[in-house]
Amino acid sequence: MPIYEYKCPNCGKFEVLQKITEENLKECPKCKEQGKSVPVEKLISESSFVLKGTGWYETDYGSKSHSCSSGKSCGCKGHCNH
């Protein structure tokens, strides 16, 4: 199950483990326990992985580099415009 982030104007940011098919939260669960009805906003979270460097796909799939028309070996699989 994915973890979703929400923002409450009173409590700040919090995370909720929900099924994809579940509806978004409309009220803050903490505030609701205290008898308050405070609307929340669903946030778009940053991704949990980072792709760094040039050619990460080249090393992941084990393809071989070639010699481009420029005489350089750039690993572009023949799709470069040198």
Residue pairs with C-beta under 8 A, 6 or more apart in sequence:
1 17
1 18
1 19
1 20
2 17
2 18
2 20
3 15
3 16
3 17
3 18
4 15
4 16
4 18
4 24
4 42
4 43
4 45
5 13
5 14
5 15
5 42
5 43
5 45
6 13
6 14
6 15
6 16
6 25
6 28
6 40
6 41
6 42
6 43
7 13
7 14
7 40
7 41
7 43
8 14
8 28
8 30
8 31
8 38
8 40
9 38
10 28
10 30
10 31
10 36
10 38
11 28
11 30
11 31
11 38
13 43
14 28
14 29
14 30
16 25
16 29
24 42
25 40
25 42
26 39
26 40
27 37
27 38
27 39
27 40
28 36
28 38
28 39
28 40
31 37
31 38
32 38
55 75
58 65
58 75
63 75
63 77
65 73
65 74
65 75
65 76
66 73
66 75
66 76
66 77
66 78
67 73
68 74
68 76
68 78
68 80
68 82
69 82
70 80
70 82
72 82
74 80
74 82
